[in-house]
Amino acid sequence: MIGCGAGPVLSDEDFIAEPSETLTLVELYTSQGCSSCPPADAFLRNLSDRTDVLALSFHVDYWNTEEWKDPFSHKSFSLRQQAYREALNTDYVYTPQMVIAGS
C-alpha cells in the first residue's frame, strides 16, 4: 500500500476568485545566482498569500555560468523579461525585478 501525507482538503472554491475580485499579476524576475534576490523571493512568497494577487516567479538564465546553473532558470524567462524592457521602453533588465500588472 502506498500512502501519502495528510493535508488540508481543499475544494474548488479555494482556487476560484470571486467574480467581483480582480487579481493583480505580479511577476518576479529572479535567479538563485543573484545575491540580492532572496529578499525579493520572500516578499513574493508573502504576496502569494493574498487572494487578490497572482504571484509568478521567473528564474532568468543570464546568471548561469559553465560551473553553475540555476536549476529553475529558462531562456524563455529571460526573453520574457527582455520583451518587458522593450515594451516599457527601459534601458536595462535586472534581478530582482518585479513587473506588476504589466508595469
N, C-alpha and C positions, 0 to 999 in steps of 0.2 A: 504494500500500500504506500502510495506517495502522499505526503502531507505538505501543507504549506501553512505559513504563519497566519494566524487570525488577525484581522484588522477591522476597521470600521466598515460596515456595509453601507455603500453609497447608492443612492437611487439616481435615476435620470435627472431629477430635479436639482441635484447637487452640481450638475455640469451645465445647466441651461440658464442663461441670464434671462431675467425678466424682460419682456418686450420693451418696456419703458426705460430700461437701463442701457446706457451707452458704454461700450468698452473702449478704453484708450489703449492703443497699441504702443508698447514700449519695447524698443529693440536695443539690446546692448551688444556692441562690438567689443570683443574681449579676446584674451589669449592666456593660456597658462604660462607663457613665457614673458608676460608683461608684469613687472613688479608692482605697478600701480593699479592693477585690475582687481585684486581681491576685495578691496572695499566696495567697488562698484558691483562686483558679483554679489556681495552680501546685501547691498542696497536693492538690487533687482530681486533677490530672493524675498526680501521684505515686501516689495511691491507686489509680488506674485500672490501674496496672501489676500490682496484686495479683490473684491468681487467686480470692481469696475475697471480692472486693468488686465490686459492680456500681455504678459511679460515673456519675451523671447530673447534667448542668448545665442549669439552667432560668434563662434570662435574663428577668427581670421587666420590665414596661413602665412602671412608675411613675417611673423616672428619665428617661424620654423627655420632650423639650420640642418646641415648634414648630420650633426651629432645628436640633435634632439628635435622631436616633432610633437606638437600639441595633438594628442590623440583625438580631440574633438574638432580640430580645425578642418576647413574645407575651402578650396579655391573659390567656390561659388559664393561663400560668405564674404570673402574679400571683394569679389566682383560686385556683390550687392551693396557693400559699403561704398565702393567707388562710384556706383551709379547714384547714390545719395549725394556724394560730393559734387558730381556734375549737376544733378537736379537742383541742389540747394546753392549752387554756384559758390562753393567754398574752395579755399586754396589747397586743403590737405585733408587727410583722414588721420585718425589717431586712435589709440586704445588707452584707456577705455573711452568709448564714445557711445552716448545714448541718442537715439532718434525717437522722439515722442510724437506720435500721430503724424509721422512724415516730416517733421521739422527738427 
